[in-house]
Amino acid sequence: MRIALKTAVILMLCMLPGVACGEPPTGTDILAQVDRNLQPDDFEMYRKIINIEPDGSRKEYVLWFLKKDLDKVVTLFVSPASDAGRATLRLGENMWLYIPNVGKPIRITSMQSVVGGVFNNADIMRLDYSVEYDVTDLREDQGQYLLELKAKTGAVAYDRLKMWVLKDDRVPTRIDCFAATGMLIKTLHFKEIKDIGDGVRRPSVMETESPLHKGYRSIMISANLKKRQLADEVFTLNYLHRIKDLR
């Protein structure tokens, strides 16, 4: 009888505003929510990438971005005109670049960059973080969750990540990316949280800086996100030259 009464009291308290009940989320839970809030499994959207050099000069690219499941990504260059029609394909850790009128697609790596600047190919064609990383530690810092992530394999672009996550929105505000040696490779800043499509609030701007590229900055702006179901055939080497027909 006493146990039943105690349970009833707990249930009533949990219904009160401001009272937190239940088990606290694990790092794995939080990372899964971060992934879903940043990008659904199957969608399309546009991304503008701006590379800024120390002298203030800028170069801009617009890419159409397609993702399916957890490991399939295609991007199509929309502008500038000199790059329009180029496309990239990522299947897991394997990546290719298609250039019109240049034979078959070229193999590329995660640490290279098809647009130059501070963003590498892994940043541009990013998979879900939970696909590539395990959570090794969870604590609080500056009123946010701080996740420590370790790469599952040596094929991942960064060996270790430190990710600060907003408690309410469950989206990152900052990610520090480290090499296996412990050296900081770059820092990603997530800004301007808003609905860019699909009815979910997520960062619309990502900026990056790197101690390895002093004075250089790169900015990625996301817009017009829509869920879209696409056939597996779209995410193949033989389809890259036809991607533009899907826009």
PEQUI-V104068 format. One line per field, one symbol per residue. phi: phi as a letter, one per 20 degrees, with the letter a starting at -180 (. if undefined). psi: psi as a letter, one per 20 degrees, with the letter a starting at -180 (. if undefined). A space follows every 10 residues. Layout:
phi=???
psi=???
This chain:
phi=.fffffffff ffffeffnde cnfffegfff fffggfffaf fcacadcddd ddegenfccd cdcedcccld ccccccfebf gfdgnfbccc cmeeccdddg mckegdfcdf efbfcmmefe ffffdfefff fdcdedbcbd blmcfcdddc ffcfefgcfb cdcecffeel cfdbcedcef fnffeacddd clfaeepmmd ebfeccdccb fecfndcccc ddblfcfbec fggfdcffeg fdggfef
psi=ghgggggggg hghiiqqipp rrqqqrhggg hhhgghhgpr gorqrqpppp pprhjiqqpq qpqpppqpbi jpppqpphqr hhipiqqqpp ocjpqqpppq jncrqpprrh irpijaahpr hhgglprqhi hiqqpiqpaq pkjrqoppqp qhriiqgphq qoppppggil qqhqpppqrh iippgrpppp rmprojqjjp prpippqqqp iimpiqqqpp pqrlpqpppq qhhhlqhiih iighii.
